[in-house]
Amino acid sequence: MDTRTTFQQNRYGEQGPVPARRNRLYSLNGEWYFLTREYGVFGPYPDVLTARGELKLYLRRLGIVRSAVS
């Protein structure tokens, strides 16, 4: 069983050393934001659920994440 966190593991298709990763979501003064490599900071959002939903939408638009199949 692999006990490394998701930040410490290679993603599908990656090889070699695991690159440095960090959490995209963060809170500042009670408001939530997310970071992207391409365009910087998005937010503020009123809560973590809204910020997480907007991050998923952003990733879907970039084609990084596909929408869930029902």
N, C-alpha and C positions, 0 to 999 in steps of 0.2 A: 504494500500500500504506500502511495506517495503522500508524505506528510507536509510537503511544501505548500505554501499559500499560492493562490492564483497569480500573485505578483511575481513569484519565484519560478514559475513554470513557463516553458516555451508554449506558445500558442500553436494551433494546428498549422502545419506547414513551415514553422520556424525551425531553424537548426542552429547549433552553436550556443555560445554563452547567452544567458537570459539578459536582455537589456534592462536598464533601470526603468521602473514603472512607479507611478503613484496614483492615488485616488483622484479621479476627476471632479468629484463633488466635495464642496466645503461650505461651511457656514461662517458668516462674518456679521456681527451685530444683529443676530437673529434672522438674517436673510440668507438664502441659499444661492449658490453659484456653481457653474461647472466650467472646467478648463478644456480647451482644445489645442492641439498643436497648430492647426491651420489659422484660426481666427481669434485666439485668446480666450477671454472670459465672457461667459454669457450669464445674464441674471440682472438684477436679483429676482428670486422667486420666493413666494411666501413660506414654502415648506419644502422638505426634502422630497416628498412624493412628486410634487409639481416639477422640481428641478430634475429628478430622475426621468420623468416622463418626457420632458423637453430634450434631455440628453439622448434618450432613445430615438426620438423623432429626428434629431440632428444627425445621428449615426445612420438612420434609415435613409435619409435624404442623400447622404454621401455614398450610400451603397455598402457601408461597412457592416450593417446589421440588417438582416431580412426580417420582415414582420412575421409574427407567429402565425402558423397555420392552424385554423380551427377545425 
